[in-house]
């Protein structure tokens, strides 16, 4: 009984690492780096998404209850643009005021005020989309490749374990199962790294789609208000008791 206990005690993660060669340790290091990078992105993007949703909701509530665009502009001048909705509003208001003041002085400002505001809104939407998607490629890469890195480590470990068993001349079950079982640790590590990355990627991607849809709807209403003097759907979004905004003084 004592030899069996000693054999079991000598098999495990620590023994596997100690017996691994440079390739095995390198693959383990890659998985550790992947895990650190993915968790750092998960925490950073999760916090950013929470703050973005909180600030965006507060700004929309203020926007649809403001008496005029002058009040909105004053709020933006005081607290700045801290979310996609306020960022879009600030650039749109600036585009409207700039075109009214200077006209089409450059190629970037060519066309009517409607054209200039439309281009500005599209540019801001593209910037926000790029910002939202930042880091998702890394999460997707980790989720897709970490299991294969772990599998590579397992194959490499099994290969060396079988070579050592063949050189020893002993092919009993206790001699084979231990090293092969140790090699499977790398596959487990790869899955442990990949699963959180995939789950976080799906959660962030869905959150970005929802936010992008809300931002597109707000951009349409903002554009309609700046160009036509009214925002379709404002009463539905803000509630029936909300006052309509008045255009800013020229």
C-alpha positions in Angstrom: 0.0 0.0 0.0 2.8 2.4 0.8 4.4 2.3 -2.8 1.0 3.2 -4.3 0.6 6.1 -2.0 4.1 7.3 -2.8 3.4 7.0 -6.5 0.1 9.0 -6.3 1.9 11.7 -4.2 4.6 12.1 -6.8 2.0 12.7 -9.5 0.3 16.1 -9.9 0.6 19.6 -11.3 3.8 20.4 -9.5 5.4 17.2 -10.7 4.2 17.9 -14.2 5.7 21.4 -14.3 9.0 20.1 -12.8 9.2 17.4 -15.5 8.2 19.7 -18.4 10.7 20.8 -20.9 11.1 24.3 -22.3 8.2 23.9 -24.8 5.8 22.8 -22.1 6.8 25.6 -19.8 6.5 28.1 -22.7 3.0 26.9 -23.5 2.0 27.2 -19.9 3.4 30.8 -19.8 1.4 31.6 -22.9 -1.8 30.4 -21.2 -1.0 32.4 -18.1 -0.4 35.6 -20.2 -3.7 34.9 -22.1 -5.5 34.6 -18.8 -4.1 37.8 -17.3 -4.9 39.7 -20.5 -8.4 38.4 -20.8 -9.3 39.1 -17.1 -7.8 42.5 -17.3 -10.0 43.3 -20.3 -13.0 41.7 -18.6 -12.7 43.9 -15.5 -11.8 47.1 -17.5 -14.6 46.7 -20.1 -17.1 45.6 -17.5 -16.5 48.7 -15.4 -16.5 50.9 -18.5 -19.8 49.4 -19.7 -21.4 50.0 -16.3 -20.3 53.6 -16.1 -21.3 54.2 -19.7 -24.8 52.9 -19.2 -25.2 54.8 -16.0 -24.0 58.1 -17.4 -25.8 57.7 -20.7 -29.1 57.1 -18.9 -28.6 60.2 -16.7 -27.8 62.3 -19.8 -30.8 61.1 -21.8 -33.1 61.9 -18.9 -31.6 65.4 -18.6 -31.7 65.9 -22.4 -35.4 65.1 -22.9 -36.4 67.2 -19.9 -34.3 70.2 -20.8 -36.1 73.5 -21.7 -33.8 74.2 -24.7 -30.7 73.2 -26.5 -29.0 76.1 -24.7 -29.5 74.3 -21.4 -28.1 71.1 -22.9 -25.1 73.1 -24.2 -24.6 74.6 -20.8 -24.7 71.2 -19.2 -22.1 69.9 -21.7 -19.9 72.9 -21.1 -20.1 72.3 -17.3 -19.6 68.5 -17.0 -18.3 67.6 -20.5 -19.2 64.6 -22.6 -18.7 61.5 -20.6 -20.8 58.9 -22.5 -21.6 58.2 -26.1 -24.9 60.1 -26.1 -23.4 63.3 -24.7 -20.4 62.9 -27.0 -22.8 62.7 -30.0 -24.8 65.6 -28.8 -21.8 67.8 -28.2 -20.3 67.2 -31.6 -23.7 67.7 -33.3 -24.4 71.0 -31.5 -20.9 72.2 -32.3 -21.3 71.2 -36.0 -24.6 73.2 -36.2 -23.1 76.3 -34.5 -19.9 76.1 -36.6 -21.7 75.8 -39.9 -24.1 78.6 -39.0 -21.2 80.8 -38.0 -18.6 80.0 -40.7 -20.6 78.3 -43.5 -18.8 76.0 -45.9 -15.3 77.4 -45.6 -13.5 74.1 -46.2 -14.2 70.9 -48.1 -15.0 69.1 -44.9 -17.8 71.6 -44.4 -19.1 71.5 -48.0 -22.9 71.3 -48.5 -25.8 72.5 -46.4 -26.0 72.5 -42.6 -28.0 69.3 -42.9 -25.2 67.6 -44.8 -22.6 68.8 -42.4 -24.5 67.7 -39.3 -25.2 64.3 -41.0 -21.5 63.7 -41.7 -20.6 64.7 -38.1 -23.1 62.3 -36.6 -21.8 59.5 -38.8 -18.3 60.2 -37.9 -19.1 60.2 -34.1 -21.1 57.0 -34.5 -18.1 55.3 -36.2 -15.8 56.6 -33.4 -18.1 55.2 -30.7 -18.4 51.8 -32.5 -14.6 51.6 -32.7 -14.3 52.4 -29.0 -17.0 49.9 -28.0 -15.3 47.1 -30.0 -11.8 47.8 -28.5 -10.5 44.8 -26.8 -13.1 42.3 -28.1 -10.6 41.0 -30.7 -8.3 40.0 -27.9 -11.1 38.2 -26.0 -12.2 36.4 -29.2 -8.6 35.4 -29.9 -8.1 34.0 -26.4 -11.4 32.2 -26.4 -10.6 30.6 -29.8 -6.9 29.7 -29.3 -6.5 28.9 -25.6 -8.0 25.4 -25.9 -5.7 24.5 -28.8 -2.7 25.8 -26.9 -3.7 23.6 -24.0 -4.2 20.7 -26.3 -0.8 21.2 -27.9 0.7 21.1 -24.4 -1.2 17.9 -23.7 0.0 16.2 -26.9 3.5 17.4 -26.2 3.4 16.0 -22.6 1.9 12.7 -23.7 4.6 12.3 -26.4 7.4 12.8 -23.8 5.6 10.6 -21.3 5.3 7.7 -23.8 9.0 8.2 -24.8 10.0 7.9 -21.1 7.9 4.8 -20.6 9.3 3.2 -23.7 12.8 3.8 -22.6 12.1 2.4 -19.2 10.7 -0.8 -20.6 7.8 -0.8 -18.2 4.3 -0.5 -19.8 2.1 -1.2 -16.8 -1.1 0.8 -16.2 0.3 2.7 -13.2 3.3 3.8 -15.3 1.2 5.0 -18.2 -1.9 6.5 -16.5 0.1 8.9 -14.2 2.1 10.8 -16.9 -0.8 10.8 -19.4 -3.1 12.1 -16.7 -0.6 14.9 -15.9 -0.4 15.9 -19.5 -4.2 16.4 -19.6 -3.7 19.2 -17.1 -2.7 21.5 -20.0 -6.0 20.9 -21.7 -7.8 21.7 -18.5 -5.9 25.0 -18.2 -6.6 25.9 -21.8 -10.3 25.4 -21.2 -10.2 27.4 -18.0 -8.6 30.3 -19.8 -11.0 30.1 -22.8 -14.4 29.8 -21.1 -14.4 33.1 -19.3 -13.1 34.9 -22.4 -15.8 33.5 -24.6 -18.6 34.3 -22.1 -17.3 37.8 -21.6 -17.0 38.3 -25.4 -20.6 37.3 -25.9 -21.8 39.5 -23.0 -19.9 42.6 -24.2 -20.9 42.0 -27.9 -24.6 41.9 -26.9 -24.2 45.0 -24.7 -22.5 46.8 -27.6 -25.3 45.8 -30.0 -28.0 47.1 -27.6 -26.1 50.4 -27.0 -25.4 50.9 -30.7 -29.1 50.4 -31.5 -30.1 53.0 -28.8 -27.4 55.4 -30.1 -28.6 55.1 -33.7 -32.2 55.8 -32.6 -31.0 58.8 -30.6 -28.9 60.0 -33.5 -31.9 60.0 -35.8 -34.0 62.0 -33.3 -31.1 64.4 -32.6 -30.6 64.9 -36.3 -34.3 65.5 -36.9 -34.5 68.0 -34.1 -31.4 69.9 -35.3 -32.5 70.1 -38.9 -36.3 70.2 -38.6 -36.8 71.7 -35.1 -38.5 68.6 -33.7 -37.4 65.1 -32.6 -39.7 62.2 -33.7 -40.4 59.8 -30.8 -39.2 62.3 -28.1 -42.6 62.0 -26.3 -42.5 58.2 -26.5 -38.9 58.1 -25.1 -39.2 60.7 -22.4 -42.9 60.3 -21.4 -46.0 62.2 -22.3 -45.4 64.9 -19.6 -42.0 66.0 -21.0 -41.8 69.3 -22.6 -40.5 69.6 -26.2 -37.1 71.1 -26.6 -36.8 74.5 -28.2 -34.1 75.2 -30.8 -31.1 77.1 -29.6 -31.0 80.8 -30.3 -29.1 81.7 -33.5 
